[in-house]
Amino acid sequence: MTHRDKWRWSGGGEVTKFFWNNGEPNSRPDENYGVMKYWWYDAFIGHEFTFFCFSVHVVREEKTWEEAIEYCRQNHTDLASISSETELMLIQKELNKRNTTEHVWIGLRFLAGDWLWLDQNAGEYEAWGHWENPNECPIETCGALMVNNQGVHQWNAHDCVKKMNFVCY
């Protein structure tokens, strides 16, 4: 996470939810990078910290949503959850490198009146297609990401038994 005029993720996306500790960011001119230990702190670039990352795996096999979950859990971690614009941009970047189905499964499903991610996060970040109304009970209850190279990044509801490619992490 870096700061100039706005805080941005290292992948380029804008930060949409903040978890700063009390008194942070403290606006020191040399502290333009974010670090985390329970809460967020701004930090000087010269400090060394441990870090974590995750890999996106685009799977070009056509499976139902449930089959995609099973595949991801056996071969990777899970179907991808998207909690920020940066994560969406990174996934879309990987998708644009490959020929895939028009939509790909992601780890989003409508259960008990809410859209939830497989990682149990209800999430603040949303990227629904303009014709989708996530507040209504949908007929189709599994989430898929639209694949295109025109910079449109959105997800839509689909029939869970439809077979399409998918994204694991």
C-alpha positions as CSV (number, residue, x, y, z in Angstrom):
1,M,0.0,0.0,0.0
2,T,1.5,3.4,-1.0
3,H,0.5,7.0,-0.5
4,R,0.9,10.1,-2.5
5,D,-2.4,12.0,-2.6
6,K,-4.4,8.8,-2.0
7,W,-3.6,5.4,-0.5
8,R,-3.4,2.7,-3.2
9,W,-2.6,-1.0,-3.1
10,S,0.6,-2.1,-4.7
11,G,-1.4,-3.5,-7.6
12,G,-2.7,0.0,-8.4
13,G,-6.2,-0.2,-7.0
14,E,-7.6,2.4,-4.7
15,V,-8.0,1.4,-1.0
16,T,-11.8,1.2,-0.3
17,K,-11.7,0.3,3.4
18,F,-9.2,1.4,6.0
19,F,-8.0,-0.2,9.2
20,W,-5.6,2.4,10.7
21,N,-4.5,2.3,14.3
22,N,-5.3,5.3,16.4
23,G,-3.1,8.3,15.4
24,E,-2.3,6.7,12.0
25,P,-1.6,7.7,9.3
26,N,0.4,10.4,11.1
27,S,1.3,12.3,7.9
28,R,5.0,12.3,8.3
29,P,6.4,13.2,4.8
30,D,8.8,10.2,4.7
31,E,6.2,7.6,5.7
32,N,4.4,6.8,2.4
33,Y,3.9,3.0,2.8
34,G,1.5,1.0,4.8
35,V,2.3,-1.9,7.1
36,M,0.2,-4.1,9.3
37,K,0.4,-5.6,12.8
38,Y,-3.2,-6.1,13.9
39,W,-3.9,-2.5,12.6
40,W,-2.4,-0.4,9.8
41,Y,0.5,1.9,10.3
42,D,2.3,4.2,7.8
43,A,6.0,3.5,7.5
44,F,9.2,4.6,5.9
45,I,10.2,2.7,2.7
46,G,13.6,1.7,4.2
47,H,12.1,-0.5,6.9
48,E,12.1,-4.2,6.3
49,F,9.0,-6.3,7.1
50,T,7.7,-9.8,6.3
51,F,5.0,-10.0,3.7
52,F,2.4,-12.2,2.2
53,C,1.1,-12.7,-1.3
54,F,-1.2,-15.1,-3.1
55,S,-1.3,-16.5,-6.6
56,V,-4.2,-16.5,-9.0
57,H,-4.8,-19.7,-11.0
58,V,-7.1,-19.5,-14.1
59,V,-8.4,-23.0,-14.8
60,R,-9.6,-23.6,-18.3
61,E,-11.7,-26.6,-17.5
62,E,-15.5,-26.2,-17.7
63,K,-17.1,-27.2,-14.4
64,T,-20.2,-26.3,-12.4
65,W,-19.7,-24.0,-9.4
66,E,-19.6,-26.9,-6.9
67,E,-17.2,-28.8,-9.1
68,A,-15.0,-25.7,-9.4
69,I,-14.9,-25.5,-5.6
70,E,-13.9,-29.1,-5.3
71,Y,-11.1,-28.7,-7.9
72,C,-9.7,-25.5,-6.3
73,R,-9.7,-27.1,-2.8
74,Q,-7.9,-30.2,-4.1
75,N,-5.4,-28.4,-6.2
76,H,-5.0,-24.9,-4.8
77,T,-6.8,-23.1,-1.9
78,D,-10.3,-22.2,-2.9
79,L,-12.4,-20.4,-5.5
80,A,-11.2,-16.7,-5.6
81,S,-12.8,-14.2,-3.3
82,I,-12.5,-10.5,-4.4
83,S,-12.3,-8.0,-1.6
84,S,-10.9,-4.9,-3.4
85,E,-10.5,-3.2,-6.8
86,T,-6.9,-4.3,-6.8
87,E,-7.7,-8.0,-6.4
88,L,-10.3,-7.7,-9.2
89,M,-7.7,-6.0,-11.5
90,L,-5.1,-8.6,-10.8
91,I,-7.5,-11.4,-11.6
92,Q,-8.8,-9.7,-14.7
93,K,-5.1,-9.2,-15.8
94,E,-4.6,-13.0,-15.5
95,L,-7.8,-13.7,-17.4
96,N,-6.9,-11.4,-20.3
97,K,-3.7,-13.6,-20.9
98,R,-5.8,-16.7,-21.7
99,N,-8.8,-17.7,-23.8
100,T,-11.6,-18.5,-21.3
101,T,-15.3,-18.8,-21.2
102,E,-17.2,-15.4,-21.3
103,H,-17.7,-15.6,-17.5
104,V,-15.6,-17.5,-14.9
105,W,-16.7,-18.8,-11.6
106,I,-15.6,-16.9,-8.4
107,G,-16.2,-17.8,-4.8
108,L,-19.5,-15.8,-4.5
109,R,-22.9,-17.3,-3.6
110,F,-26.3,-16.1,-2.4
111,L,-27.2,-17.8,0.9
112,A,-29.7,-16.9,3.6
113,G,-30.6,-13.5,2.1
114,D,-27.0,-12.3,1.4
115,W,-24.2,-12.6,-1.1
116,L,-21.3,-14.1,0.7
117,W,-17.8,-15.1,-0.3
118,L,-16.5,-18.6,0.4
119,D,-13.9,-17.1,2.8
120,Q,-16.9,-16.0,5.0
121,N,-16.4,-12.3,4.2
122,A,-19.6,-10.4,3.4
123,G,-17.3,-7.7,2.1
124,E,-17.7,-4.0,1.4
125,Y,-16.3,-4.0,-2.1
126,E,-18.9,-4.7,-4.9
127,A,-18.6,-4.8,-8.7
128,W,-22.0,-5.9,-9.9
129,G,-23.0,-5.5,-13.5
130,H,-25.3,-2.6,-14.2
131,W,-28.3,-4.9,-14.7
132,E,-27.8,-6.8,-11.4
133,N,-29.6,-5.9,-8.2
134,P,-27.8,-7.7,-5.4
135,N,-30.4,-6.6,-2.9
136,E,-33.2,-8.8,-4.4
137,C,-33.4,-12.5,-4.0
138,P,-32.0,-13.8,-7.3
139,I,-33.1,-16.7,-9.5
140,E,-29.4,-17.6,-10.2
141,T,-27.4,-17.8,-7.0
142,C,-23.7,-18.3,-7.9
143,G,-21.3,-15.5,-8.8
144,A,-19.2,-15.3,-11.9
145,L,-16.8,-12.7,-13.2
146,M,-17.2,-11.2,-16.7
147,V,-14.1,-11.7,-18.8
148,N,-13.2,-8.9,-21.3
149,N,-10.2,-6.9,-22.3
150,Q,-12.1,-3.5,-22.5
151,G,-11.5,-2.7,-18.8
152,V,-15.0,-3.8,-17.6
153,H,-14.6,-5.5,-14.3
154,Q,-17.9,-6.8,-12.9
155,W,-19.5,-9.9,-11.6
156,N,-23.0,-11.3,-12.3
157,A,-25.3,-14.0,-10.9
158,H,-25.5,-17.3,-12.8
159,D,-27.1,-20.7,-12.6
160,C,-24.8,-22.8,-10.4
161,V,-25.0,-25.9,-12.7
162,K,-23.7,-24.0,-15.8
163,K,-20.3,-25.2,-16.8
164,M,-17.6,-22.6,-17.2
165,N,-13.9,-21.9,-16.4
166,F,-13.0,-20.6,-13.0
167,V,-10.4,-18.8,-10.9
168,C,-8.7,-20.3,-7.9
169,Y,-6.2,-18.8,-5.5
